[in-house]
Amino acid sequence: MTKDYNPPRRVGIFGGTGYVGSYLVDALLVNNMHPVLLVRPGSEDRVEYANRCTIVSGDIDDQDAINQVAAQSDALIYNIGILREFPRRGITFERLQYSAACQTMDAAVDKGVSRFLLMSANGVKADGTAYQSSKYRAESYLKNLDLDWTILRPSVLFGDPHGRMEFATQLATEIIDAPLPAPLFHRGLLPFDAGSFLMSPVHVTDVAAAFVKALQNPQTIGQTLHLGGPERISWKDILKRLAAAKGRSKLMLPAPALGVAAAAALLERFESFPITRDQIRMLLEGNACAADDLERLGIEPRPFTVDELHYLALPAGERAAT
């Protein structure tokens, strides 16, 4: 670490009340940093340690509130993201993963906050899905500003959801607990590669720790960090481990992606339909990356094992309370 680098003490977070955000707040507090949180009116009870944080009331569309967070911070983290958009409710990738992200970056420049960390995702690209391209364009916007930026690109995240939405819990609820066989998606008509696409599940505590390490380490400035767990695991094996964590077995059958995508084309506009065409496309692309960047930060990644998935066996009420 360079002698003239002073790690930030006050860290503004956009997206501090959600799943990853709650772990970010915990990690900052443990490392004697002070979180400054933008919190929507009515969501104050989602901040567990509100007495140890600065709370700015406002929505991500409220430029004055964004400026207030920036004015009280030495560094900013943009951690707002969605897995699915609902345009009728104004929940879109364009608004939340690009436009609002750019607003916060501009606020950092205007208020002289030089350090900026962006939560992105493994596999983002310019010509990808709306999810992928919106995050990619936010990355590009950040890189063109005069800021000391770091971009973090995790694979799929897992870990106790504390009552929020999380990868393993969602799959366990929608696939493992469902009466139908688990789908092993595959391209084409023949199931030779059914369920073989790879992911690198990374524990949410490791990702939160990576944000803190990046804030502490000036060598991460101007870097894009890929955050993967210690294994590349197939979709089929992920489902097997989720079932084992719930103490059961699960029948799995090949499912041609073309057929599921055709159904999604008709039904994805309904929020109750569990998957979209773009989500199927991204699943088949896989989401694997190495754990090298975590290890370089001094973080030993936690594995995606039955023991680490113990929270899946708890009743929903106990998961929310732990």
N, C-alpha and C positions, 0 to 999 in steps of 0.2 A: 504494500500500500504506500502511495507516495506521501511524503511528509506534509504536504500542504493540502491534503484532502481531508475535509471534515465531514464525516457521515452525517446525514440529515437527522435532526431530532424530531421535527414536526412533519408528519407524513400525511398528506391529504389523499383520501381514497374515494374514488367514484365507483360504487358497487361494493360498499363495505358491509351491507346487511344480508347479502346472499350467502350461498354455500361456501364458496372460496373466500369471500370477503370476511366471514366470521373467523376463519382460520388466519387470515392476514392480520386482523386486529389482534388476535391472541399472540401471534408471532412478534408483532411490533412491540406490544406491551412487555413481553418476556425480555425483549432486548432493549428495554428502557427508551423506546421511541414513543412519541405521543401521536395517536391517530386523530386526524381531523376528518370527520365523516360528513358527506352529503347524505341526508336522510329525508326521504319523502314524508310529508306530514301524515301522521297516523302510524308510521312504522318505527317510532322511537323504541317500542318494546322489543324490537328485534336486535337491539344493541345490548349485549349482555353486560358490558362494562362501561356503560354510558358515563358514569361518574369519573372515569379515567380518560375519557375522550372529549374532544371538542365536537359538538354537534351543530351543523349548519342545516337548518330546515329548508327544503326546496327540492324541486324535481330537476332532472338532468336537462330539461328544456329551459330552465331558469338561469339565464346568463348571469344575473346578479348573484345568485347563490353560488354558481361555479366560481365567480370571481372572489367571493368571500372565502371559499375553501382555499383557493390559490394564495390569497393574500395572507393567510395564516399558516402557510406551509413552507417547508424547506425543500420538499420533493413531492411529486404527485404520482399516484398510481391510477391508471384507468383499467378497471376490472369489470366493466359492464359487458355482458354478452348473453345471447339467447341461443337456444338450440333449434328453435322453430319460431317462425313469425306468424302473426295474426293481424294482417293489415286492417281489418275492420276495427280493431281496438288500438290501432296506431303502433303496434308492436312489430317493427320491421328491422331487418338486418341493416338496411341503409340508414335508418334513423339512429339506432342504438350502437351499432358497431363501427359506423363510419362518421356520420355527421356530428353526433354528440362527442365522439372521441376527438374529432378535429377541434371542436369548440373548447374542450379542456386543454388541448395542446396550445391553442392560441392564447388562452387565459394564462398558461404558464409563461409564455413569452411576454405577454403584457405586464404581468406582475413580477417578472424577474426571477421566476422559479426555474432554475436551469436543469434540475434533475427530474427526469420523467421516465417512468416504467410503464410499459404497455403489455397487458395480458392479451396475447394472440392465441394461436392454436397450431399444432403440428399439421402440416399438409396444406396450409393456406396457399393460394396462388391466384394470379390475375385472371386466368380463364377458367376458374373453378365454379362451384355452385355459388349462389348468392351469399351464403354463409362464408365461404372461403374467400370470395373476391372482396367482400366488404372489409374483412379483417386485413387482407393483403393491402388494400388501398389505404387503410388507416396506418399501416406500417410505413408505406411509401410516403405518406404525408408527414409523418413524424421524422423520417430520415432527412427530409428536406428543410427542417427547421433548425435554428441555432439553439439546440438543446442537447444536454448530456443524456442521451437516451439509452435505454436497454429494452429489448423486446424479448419476451418469454413465450415460448411455444410449447406448451405441454401436450402430451398425448391425452388419452381419456383419463379423467381423474376419478379416484375412488377414495373411500374413507367415510366414517360415520357421518351421516348427513345432518345430524342434530335437528331433525324435523324439516329439512329442506330437500330439494330434489338432487339426486346424485346418480351417477351412472349405474353402479351395481344394484342399488336399491330399485331403481326404475326397471332394470332388466329382470330382477328377481320377481317384481310385482307383475309386470306385463307379460313375461314369458315363462318363468319357472313356475309361478303360482297359477298360471292360466291352465284351463283344462285341455287345451289343444296342444299337439306336439310342438316342440321348439323348432323354429325354422332355421335350417342351414342354407343360407342364401348362396346362390351360385349363378354364374353367367351362363348364357346359352340354354339349351334344352337338356343337355346331358349333365348329370351331377358329379362329374369327375372331381371338381374342386369345391364341392359343397362345404361351406363353413371353414375354408382354409385361409381366408384373409387374416392378416396379422395386426395385432395392436400391442402397445406397450403400456399397460395401465400403470399410472404413477400416483402415489399416495398424496392426498391433498396437503398433509403436513410437510411433505418434502417440497411441494411447490411453494407453499407459504414461506418455508425456510429459504428457498432460492431467492424470493423477492427480498428478504432481509439481507441475505449475503450480497446480493447485487447492489443494494443501497450502501453497504459497508465497503464494497470493493471497487475502487475506481477502474480496475482493469476490465470490468464488465461494461464500461461506457462504450457505446458504439457497437455493441455486440448483440447478436441474436442467439439466445440460448434455447436449445432443444431439450426438453425435459421428459425423458422416458423412464419407465421402471426398469428393473434389472432383467426382464424377460420380454421376448417377442412371443406372444401367445395367440393361437388361432381363435377365431370366434367360437368354434366347437369346444375347445378346451376352456374358454372363458365360461361358457354356459355350464359345462361340467363342474367347474369349481363353484359357481354360484349355487348349483343344485346341492353339491356336497355341503356347502356352508349352511344350507337350510335343512340338512339332514335327510335328503331325499334323492332319488334318481329321477331322470327326466327323459322321456322319449323324444328323440330328435329325428327329423325327416328333412331330406333335401327340399328346398323351395326355390324354384326358378325366379330370379329377380325380375324378369320380364313380366311375369304374371302379377307379382306383387306391385310392380310399378304401374301396371295397367289399372289395378284396383285403386292405387293411390291417386292416379290421374283423375279419377271420378270422385273420390271420397276425401282427399286430403284437405279440402276446404272446410271440412267439419272437424272441430277441435277434438272430438272423441275418437277420430281415426288415428291409430297409434304411430303411423310412420308416413313420411313424405317421399316423393321420388328423389329429391336431392339427398335425403338421409340414406336411402338405399344406395345411391351412387357413391356416397362417401364411405359407407360400410365396405363396399366391394373394393374400393381403392386401398383399404387398410389404413392404419394409423399407428405405424411403428416408428420408433426412433431410439437411439442409444441413450444410455444413462451417463455418458461421458461428461456432459456439462454439469450434471448434478455432482458427480464425483470430483470434478475439478473445483467445485465450490466447497468441497469438504463435506458433502452430504452423502451418506450411504443409503441408497434408495430402499424403501421397504417393499417386499415382494407381494404379488397378488396371490395370496395363499388363503386357504380355508381359515387359518388362524387369524389372519389380518381382516378377514371378512366376517368375523364373529358377530358383528352388529346385525347381520342379516337374520340371525336366529332369534333376535329379541323381538318382542311385541312392538308394534309401531309406537305406542305410547312411551315405552322405555327407551327406544331409539331417540325419540325427540328429547327426552329428559337427560340423557347421558352427556 
